[in-house]
Amino acid sequence: MTTWKPDYSHTHIMFSVKHMMISTVRGQFDKFSIDADIDEHDVAQSQVTVVIDAASINTKFDQRDAHLKGPDFFHTDVHPDIVFKSTKGVHLSDTHGKLMGDLTIKGVSKPVELDVTFVGRAKSPWGTENAGFSAKSKLNRKDWGLAWNVGLETGGVLVGDEITLDIEAEFVKTPAAQPAAA
């Protein structure tokens, strides 16, 4: 029996959103944990739980990050975690699938669907077997109560409603611990 563990040094949870309707702001979460039970024989049966430290948001601009951590957005003092729990997987081809689940932000849970691409497997120079996945989704931030905005005098708003989620994940296959002999 084997297990797949996340390689956090090669795994990223990123997002992007329109700013003033004319440019794109990108960011990521720097701290998160992934608990994945990957069924190699039937990937649709795989289970994934991701817990994100909301205060680890990083857009490379401290003032914006502080605002995003505050009550107008994630309110990280009250809601420290963003949680995704998978509910269903759909195998579409050898390299594509869907992962459905519940995403909880600020205490609000809504269903989301991730488009997942199996990028491939490779043996590392250290003898491990690694597997890579990409996942993408588009979310409306208002569905989770992230509604703060400012109207622009030229029309439009300061922050777009649609968030593009982009995940790159690498897993390392590890042998499961064997029970001790009696």
BAFI-3210 file (N, C-alpha, C; in Angstrom, 3 decimals, decimal comma, padded with zeros to 6 digits):
// residues 182
n [1|2|3|4|5|6|7|8|9|10|11|12|13|14|15|16|17|18|19|20|21|22|23|24|25|26|27|28|29|30|31|32|33|34|35|36|37|38|39|40|41|42|43|44|45|46|47|48|49|50|51|52|53|54|55|56|57|58|59|60|61|62|63|64|65|66|67|68|69|70|71|72|73|74|75|76|77|78|79|80|81|82|83|84|85|86|87|88|89|90|91|92|93|94|95|96|97|98|99|100|101|102|103|104|105|106|107|108|109|110|111|112|113|114|115|116|117|118|119|120|121|122|123|124|125|126|127|128|129|130|131|132|133|134|135|136|137|138|139|140|141|142|143|144|145|146|147|148|149|150|151|152|153|154|155|156|157|158|159|160|161|162|163|164|165|166|167|168|169|170|171|172|173|174|175|176|177|178|179|180|181|182]
n.u [000,848|000,487|001,039|000,258|001,901|001,757|004,056|005,124|006,919|006,666|004,072|001,315|-001,158|-002,956|-004,416|-006,376|-007,685|-009,657|-008,597|-009,855|-011,053|-009,241|-006,749|-004,943|-004,778|-002,659|-002,241|-001,339|-001,693|000,346|000,538|-000,721|-002,446|-002,653|-004,644|-004,729|-006,277|-005,494|-006,779|-005,352|-006,372|-008,983|-009,522|-011,678|-012,688|-011,033|-010,187|-009,980|-008,836|-008,319|-006,802|-006,514|-004,506|-005,892|-004,793|-002,351|-002,356|-000,957|-000,220|001,871|001,812|001,725|-000,225|-002,602|-002,801|-003,242|-005,769|-007,253|-007,133|-008,725|-012,025|-013,572|-013,051|-011,648|-011,598|-009,768|-009,166|-011,443|-012,264|-010,095|-009,396|-009,662|-011,469|-011,473|-013,313|-013,458|-016,186|-016,907|-015,521|-014,858|-013,925|-012,641|-010,832|-007,600|-005,989|-007,576|-010,098|-012,769|-013,157|-015,286|-016,521|-016,962|-016,467|-015,419|-015,584|-015,195|-017,099|-019,125|-020,340|-020,079|-020,789|-018,178|-016,485|-013,682|-011,581|-009,496|-006,228|-004,173|-000,858|001,367|003,679|006,813|010,119|012,173|015,532|016,240|015,097|012,393|008,930|007,007|004,016|002,167|-000,332|-002,713|-005,145|-008,088|-010,443|-013,313|-014,674|-017,328|-016,755|-018,611|-020,427|-019,518|-019,757|-017,833|-017,979|-017,161|-016,534|-015,746|-017,222|-016,286|-015,602|-015,577|-017,201|-017,896|-016,076|-013,812|-012,778|-012,983|-015,670|-015,316|-013,207|-010,296|-009,122|-006,146|-004,330|-001,393|-000,094|002,060|002,741|004,242|005,003|004,860|005,894|003,541|003,499|004,446|002,756|004,036|005,684|004,216]
n.v [-001,186|002,258|005,799|009,163|012,151|015,687|017,826|020,515|022,485|022,664|023,280|025,367|027,775|029,940|033,092|035,372|038,637|041,214|044,614|047,800|047,286|047,256|046,096|043,237|041,800|039,677|037,001|034,931|032,204|031,649|029,757|026,596|023,439|020,130|017,330|014,461|011,686|009,763|007,760|005,598|003,750|004,420|007,407|009,100|008,458|009,613|011,618|014,912|017,345|020,678|023,067|026,393|028,971|031,878|034,347|034,241|035,375|036,807|039,372|040,789|043,407|045,196|046,937|046,369|043,643|043,759|044,977|042,978|040,973|042,019|043,006|043,760|041,878|038,859|038,740|037,685|037,485|036,507|034,459|032,335|030,301|029,059|026,598|023,730|020,930|017,980|016,487|014,913|013,265|013,368|011,418|012,267|011,835|010,314|012,389|014,447|015,782|016,408|017,985|018,189|020,063|021,437|024,761|026,724|029,918|032,570|031,390|030,684|028,219|026,948|025,170|024,227|023,765|022,242|022,280|019,796|018,904|016,225|016,337|014,713|011,982|011,444|010,227|011,273|012,695|011,806|009,409|009,275|008,914|011,154|013,094|015,359|017,924|020,214|022,650|024,513|027,175|029,342|031,793|033,581|036,131|037,388|035,447|034,378|036,395|038,337|041,195|043,874|046,965|049,691|052,168|053,439|056,650|056,700|054,671|051,207|049,170|049,098|046,579|043,511|041,081|038,427|035,790|034,172|031,049|029,264|026,425|024,670|021,561|019,214|015,871|013,338|009,974|007,716|004,933|003,212|002,961|-000,097|-002,495|-003,370|-006,445|-009,090]
n.w [000,000|-000,749|-000,310|-001,162|-000,714|-000,307|-002,001|-000,738|-001,495|-004,167|-004,723|-005,246|-004,446|-006,140|-007,216|-009,212|-010,032|-011,490|-011,517|-011,233|-013,616|-015,649|-015,287|-014,007|-010,837|-009,079|-006,784|-003,956|-001,599|001,090|003,123|003,771|004,098|002,817|002,616|001,063|-000,325|-002,649|-005,081|-007,104|-008,891|-009,361|-009,889|-009,553|-007,123|-005,318|-002,469|-001,235|001,000|001,710|003,696|004,157|005,392|005,873|006,523|005,363|002,922|000,002|-001,975|-002,766|-001,957|000,814|002,019|000,602|001,201|003,981|003,994|002,710|004,655|006,595|007,969|005,688|003,776|004,113|006,930|008,888|011,622|012,797|011,088|010,472|008,668|005,319|003,736|001,691|000,798|-000,877|-002,670|-004,766|-007,570|-011,079|-013,716|-016,766|-018,840|-019,513|-018,741|-017,799|-015,596|-013,243|-010,127|-007,598|-004,824|-001,503|-000,692|001,909|003,095|005,291|006,981|005,258|003,185|-000,066|-003,088|-005,342|-008,470|-009,778|-012,578|-013,460|-014,389|-015,086|-015,007|-015,182|-014,404|-012,789|-012,162|-009,611|-009,214|-006,704|-006,335|-005,794|-006,680|-008,401|-008,892|-010,881|-010,820|-012,166|-011,394|-012,034|-011,619|-011,708|-009,667|-008,039|-005,957|-004,338|-003,639|-001,288|000,503|000,157|-000,603|-000,681|-002,319|-004,576|-006,492|-009,706|-011,114|-013,831|-014,496|-013,866|-011,446|-008,599|-007,791|-009,408|-009,644|-010,349|-009,548|-010,469|-009,897|-009,487|-009,318|-008,642|-008,116|-006,606|-005,886|-003,839|-004,019|-001,395|000,548|002,571|006,116|007,547|009,594|012,804|013,478|015,375]
ca.u [000,000|001,263|000,372|000,780|002,029|002,037|005,382|004,738|007,846|006,273|002,616|000,942|-002,569|-002,884|-005,675|-006,283|-008,928|-009,506|-008,480|-010,367|-011,535|-008,228|-005,540|-005,168|-003,984|-002,417|-001,784|-001,303|-001,700|001,660|000,455|-001,887|-002,187|-003,448|-004,802|-005,249|-006,333|-005,569|-007,011|-004,733|-007,157|-010,236|-009,263|-012,943|-012,928|-010,057|-010,705|-009,011|-009,199|-007,308|-007,034|-005,666|-004,373|-006,337|-003,886|-001,117|-002,572|000,220|-000,353|003,106|001,543|001,328|-001,458|-003,714|-002,901|-003,866|-007,194|-007,854|-007,219|-009,669|-013,462|-014,156|-012,833|-011,563|-011,786|-008,973|-009,197|-012,639|-012,329|-008,689|-009,168|-010,471|-011,423|-012,092|-013,475|-014,031|-017,388|-017,078|-014,595|-015,331|-012,820|-013,029|-009,858|-006,383|-005,321|-008,517|-011,207|-013,402|-013,208|-016,305|-016,393|-017,502|-015,477|-015,916|-014,878|-015,930|-018,221|-020,103|-019,945|-020,725|-020,148|-017,313|-016,015|-012,337|-011,129|-008,209|-005,380|-003,061|000,271|002,209|004,477|008,243|010,995|013,108|016,924|016,372|014,455|010,962|008,003|006,223|002,917|001,771|-001,708|-003,129|-006,593|-008,533|-011,862|-013,713|-015,605|-017,817|-016,392|-019,798|-021,109|-018,994|-019,854|-016,683|-018,687|-016,654|-016,132|-015,872|-017,540|-015,354|-016,313|-015,651|-018,024|-017,206|-015,752|-012,401|-012,401|-013,889|-016,357|-014,853|-011,878|-009,758|-008,315|-005,166|-003,590|-000,377|000,198|002,939|002,655|005,331|004,530|005,655|005,357|002,838|004,182|004,022|002,557|005,131|005,420|003,856]
ca.v [000,000|003,493|007,053|010,334|013,313|016,907|018,451|021,915|023,394|022,715|023,383|026,776|028,150|031,316|033,666|036,662|039,400|042,486|045,854|048,945|046,770|047,466|045,312|042,030|041,622|038,270|036,741|033,519|031,906|031,081|028,676|025,728|022,007|019,292|015,929|013,844|010,235|009,601|006,384|005,481|002,866|005,102|008,764|009,737|008,141|010,327|012,617|015,975|018,433|021,725|024,092|027,541|030,035|033,067|035,469|034,096|035,963|037,558|039,996|041,571|044,806|045,058|047,664|045,597|042,404|044,100|045,193|041,666|040,223|042,707|042,703|043,961|040,680|037,557|038,888|036,545|037,365|035,726|033,299|032,156|029,284|028,804|025,138|023,017|019,489|017,386|015,677|014,021|013,415|012,836|011,080|012,594|011,187|009,982|013,600|015,494|015,410|017,464|017,732|019,024|020,105|022,582|025,758|027,531|031,180|033,411|030,635|030,402|027,082|026,900|024,178|024,689|022,726|022,483|021,557|019,237|018,287|015,400|016,794|013,553|011,371|011,396|009,768|012,354|012,267|011,249|008,106|009,315|009,039|012,352|013,313|016,764|018,251|021,611|022,799|025,874|027,443|030,743|031,956|034,926|036,393|037,816|034,252|034,121|037,612|039,217|042,112|045,244|047,532|051,130|052,524|054,359|057,756|056,382|053,472|050,016|049,085|048,959|045,164|042,637|040,051|037,090|035,378|032,992|030,233|028,490|025,590|023,737|020,664|018,067|014,867|012,357|008,658|007,195|003,673|003,295|002,257|-001,483|-002,783|-004,120|-007,880|-009,423]
ca.w [000,000|-000,842|-000,015|-001,860|000,173|-001,066|-001,990|-000,566|-002,166|-005,580|-004,749|-005,115|-004,568|-006,641|-007,670|-009,893|-010,080|-012,205|-010,753|-011,994|-014,898|-016,689|-015,059|-013,216|-009,620|-008,793|-005,426|-003,572|-000,171|001,375|004,107|003,614|004,233|001,918|002,987|-000,159|-000,436|-004,102|-005,518|-008,427|-009,752|-009,672|-009,393|-009,192|-005,716|-004,494|-001,536|-000,980|001,906|001,740|004,708|003,829|006,385|005,140|006,812|004,582|001,592|-000,422|-003,297|-002,910|-001,608|002,218|002,333|000,043|001,975|005,263|003,726|002,418|005,911|007,475|007,917|004,358|002,957|004,785|008,376|009,354|013,084|013,135|010,189|010,099|007,636|004,132|003,658|000,561|000,998|-002,088|-002,501|-005,907|-008,679|-012,355|-014,625|-018,137|-019,730|-018,771|-018,266|-017,377|-014,734|-012,461|-008,701|-006,983|-003,379|-000,791|-000,314|003,021|003,318|006,254|007,524|004,208|002,329|-001,379|-003,955|-006,426|-009,382|-010,288|-013,767|-013,064|-015,408|-014,623|-015,813|-015,442|-013,342|-013,101|-011,086|-009,289|-009,027|-005,367|-006,326|-005,488|-007,801|-008,197|-009,828|-010,920|-011,187|-012,230|-011,233|-012,286|-011,441|-011,621|-008,566|-007,778|-004,561|-003,596|-003,137|000,050|001,293|-000,090|-001,499|-000,622|-003,600|-004,759|-007,867|-010,352|-011,769|-015,263|-014,617|-013,387|-010,023|-008,261|-007,720|-010,144|-008,861|-010,721|-009,101|-011,137|-008,992|-010,257|-008,368|-009,144|-007,000|-006,843|-004,828|-003,800|-003,610|-000,279|001,055|003,842|007,211|007,739|011,011|013,448|013,659|016,765]
c.u [000,893|000,380|001,020|000,756|002,323|003,500|005,114|005,684|007,525|004,755|002,228|-000,563|-002,588|-004,270|-005,385|-007,671|-008,655|-009,469|-008,876|-010,794|-010,482|-006,950|-005,891|-004,212|-003,870|-001,918|-001,758|-001,468|-000,416|001,621|-000,851|-001,461|-003,132|-003,452|-005,482|-005,169|-006,575|-005,686|-006,494|-005,561|-008,495|-010,138|-010,541|-013,285|-011,956|-010,749|-009,607|-009,620|-008,025|-007,719|-006,012|-005,674|-004,684|-005,413|-002,573|-001,264|-001,403|000,004|000,854|002,886|000,932|000,012|-002,677|-003,909|-003,581|-005,369|-007,896|-008,010|-008,301|-011,120|-014,115|-014,030|-012,807|-011,784|-011,074|-008,904|-010,356|-012,702|-010,913|-008,454|-010,156|-010,339|-012,135|-012,137|-014,142|-015,240|-017,539|-015,991|-015,202|-014,116|-013,295|-012,110|-008,627|-005,691|-006,272|-009,634|-011,782|-013,358|-014,202|-016,106|-017,041|-016,351|-016,099|-014,991|-015,761|-017,172|-019,299|-019,557|-020,769|-020,030|-019,300|-016,899|-014,661|-012,116|-009,705|-007,510|-004,294|-001,898|001,219|002,910|005,926|008,988|012,034|014,532|017,166|015,635|012,978|010,152|007,068|005,137|002,489|000,357|-001,856|-004,641|-006,946|-010,027|-012,081|-014,816|-016,104|-017,621|-017,599|-020,577|-020,687|-018,997|-018,665|-017,134|-018,137|-016,227|-016,284|-016,182|-016,537|-016,133|-016,437|-016,553|-017,208|-016,879|-014,259|-011,946|-013,435|-014,516|-015,790|-013,406|-011,482|-008,826|-007,431|-004,272|-002,617|000,017|001,090|002,857|003,795|004,753|005,458|005,048|004,663|003,619|003,600|003,803|003,719|004,716|005,158|004,833]
c.v [001,248|004,707|008,155|011,518|014,551|017,336|019,955|022,884|023,539|022,766|024,820|026,938|029,632|031,789|034,944|037,283|040,704|043,658|047,005|048,551|046,883|046,657|044,112|042,009|040,124|038,129|035,254|033,423|031,161|029,900|027,904|024,293|021,253|017,878|015,268|012,330|009,949|008,116|006,257|004,655|003,467|006,519|009,498|009,485|008,854|011,377|013,641|016,980|019,406|022,749|025,192|028,522|031,346|034,261|035,366|034,646|036,882|038,066|040,880|043,072|044,802|045,738|046,907|044,317|042,659|044,307|043,860|040,813|040,784|042,345|042,897|042,721|039,431|037,591|037,748|036,408|036,486|034,422|033,008|031,194|029,378|027,297|024,650|021,543|018,910|016,528|014,646|014,307|012,799|012,641|011,340|011,929|010,856|011,219|014,670|014,933|016,640|017,030|018,721|018,988|021,337|023,474|026,641|028,724|032,026|032,712|030,305|029,284|027,087|025,822|024,853|023,481|023,141|021,659|021,110|018,608|017,486|015,710|015,641|013,052|011,349|010,854|010,866|011,816|011,625|009,922|008,102|009,356|010,199|012,447|014,770|016,946|019,765|021,638|024,268|025,977|028,949|030,830|033,393|035,203|036,789|036,626|033,916|035,385|038,543|040,297|043,540|045,704|049,045|051,364|053,532|055,447|057,542|055,193|052,269|050,113|048,875|047,497|044,335|041,594|038,659|036,864|034,146|032,295|029,333|027,745|024,703|022,863|019,511|017,156|013,879|011,047|008,121|005,877|003,884|002,505|000,864|-001,731|-003,620|-005,573|-008,170|-010,405]
c.w [000,000|-000,571|-000,840|-000,908|-000,676|-000,916|-001,948|-001,258|-003,653|-005,742|-004,435|-005,294|-004,905|-007,094|-008,442|-009,962|-010,823|-011,221|-011,663|-013,405|-016,007|-016,486|-014,176|-012,032|-009,376|-007,361|-005,162|-002,061|000,112|002,336|003,921|003,858|003,313|002,474|001,788|-000,066|-001,919|-004,434|-006,947|-009,401|-010,161|-009,109|-009,002|-007,725|-004,777|-003,632|-001,252|-000,003|001,933|002,795|004,465|004,999|005,662|005,352|006,049|003,171|001,249|-001,842|-003,615|-002,702|-000,205|002,548|001,815|000,853|003,321|005,078|003,472|003,676|006,833|007,230|006,543|003,473|003,837|006,296|009,103|010,876|013,540|012,343|009,665|008,925|006,485|003,910|002,400|000,922|-000,238|-001,735|-003,615|-006,932|-009,929|-013,255|-016,051|-019,161|-018,887|-018,197|-017,738|-016,503|-014,067|-011,002|-008,117|-005,475|-002,810|-000,363|000,760|003,218|004,230|006,789|006,519|003,327|001,053|-002,195|-005,031|-007,260|-009,931|-011,543|-013,490|-014,259|-014,710|-015,546|-016,133|-014,204|-013,787|-011,890|-010,867|-009,198|-007,653|-005,225|-005,992|-006,780|-007,491|-009,268|-009,735|-011,419|-011,277|-012,071|-011,399|-012,018|-011,466|-010,575|-008,531|-006,288|-003,719|-003,034|-001,711|000,914|001,160|-001,077|-001,521|-002,007|-003,567|-006,233|-008,409|-011,081|-013,276|-015,546|-014,171|-011,908|-009,824|-008,328|-008,481|-009,237|-009,124|-010,295|-009,900|-010,167|-009,835|-009,275|-009,128|-007,968|-007,447|-005,627|-004,977|-003,275|-002,531|000,183|002,378|004,895|007,369|009,235|011,562|013,636|015,134|017,369]
res [m|t|t|w|k|p|d|y|s|h|t|h|i|m|f|s|v|k|h|m|m|i|s|t|v|r|g|q|f|d|k|f|s|i|d|a|d|i|d|e|h|d|v|a|q|s|q|v|t|v|v|i|d|a|a|s|i|n|t|k|f|d|q|r|d|a|h|l|k|g|p|d|f|f|h|t|d|v|h|p|d|i|v|f|k|s|t|k|g|v|h|l|s|d|t|h|g|k|l|m|g|d|l|t|i|k|g|v|s|k|p|v|e|l|d|v|t|f|v|g|r|a|k|s|p|w|g|t|e|n|a|g|f|s|a|k|s|k|l|n|r|k|d|w|g|l|a|w|n|v|g|l|e|t|g|g|v|l|v|g|d|e|i|t|l|d|i|e|a|e|f|v|k|t|p|a|a|q|p|a|a|a]
***
